[in-house]
Amino acid sequence: MSAKNKAVSESLVTKAILVLVAIAYVALILLLPLASVFGEAFRHGLGAFKAAIVEPDALAAIKLTLLVAAISVPINMVCGVAAAWAITKHDFLGRQLLISLIDVPFSISPVVAGLMYLLLFGAQGWFGDWLLAHDIRIAFAVPGIVLATLIVTLPFVARELIPLMQAQGREEEEAALTLGAPGWRIFLWVTLPNIRWGLLYGVLLTNARAMGEFGAVSVISGHIRGETNTMPLQVEVLYNEYNFAAAFAVASLLAGLALVTLVVKTLLEWRHGDQLAAAGH
């Protein structure tokens, strides 16, 4: 065997080993636990699964999770686009500071994020007396959960768009500006079409994190069953009560929502991979 053929053969063997190791690792760490969740959820039949899902506390947790996502995702989408637009299309004092602030949620624990809001809006917090006097509930209520979710999902849209918009440059916007187009028209007809797939990608990531967030929400929610328990918190409560069938049923529903997000994300990458590549995907 020639040296070239031997090198090719060794390369193929190495590639096969690496692929098998990667598949085995993913199967052990991700696929096997995920399959076990769905297996346990349907272990006692479809009837038991349905009963666990339609139980009042579970329904309240599902509705709250969807409500929090429905509020936090659009807010962070708008703010993320605005931040990315400002950072990439304009020069201003404090630009680097803004980029650093956007990255803060990546570097702090979600538990700390929830604790920050509790120290601000809790009964013993900085604004606790004023809120109590005006009968405004933030901690241990839906507004606090939304705020906690907002801070942990803040970076995703902006961090998807900043590299993409930097790669595109400012030439098209500047050309439109010289032709007399107002700022809002430039954004709608020039910038937005160029970033739409990166924006959708960021929104998907934001939505997935919003529905699955546990740490920050756990601190600020107060764990009030039927009121402030989201789906992740409801899973913990049911599991701690040894109600394993119901816990895995709710967990499987949460995992199913995550899988739907993953499928949409994969289709997006497949259909528009070239455009997403500019953002580092």
PyMOL commands that set and color helices and strands:
alter all, ss='L'
color gray80, all
select helices_A, chain A and resi 3-41+46-54+56-89+95-107+110-121+128-133+142-153+155-168+171-178+183-212+215-221+231-240+244-271+273-277
alter helices_A, ss='H'
color red, helices_A
deselect
rebuild
show_as cartoon
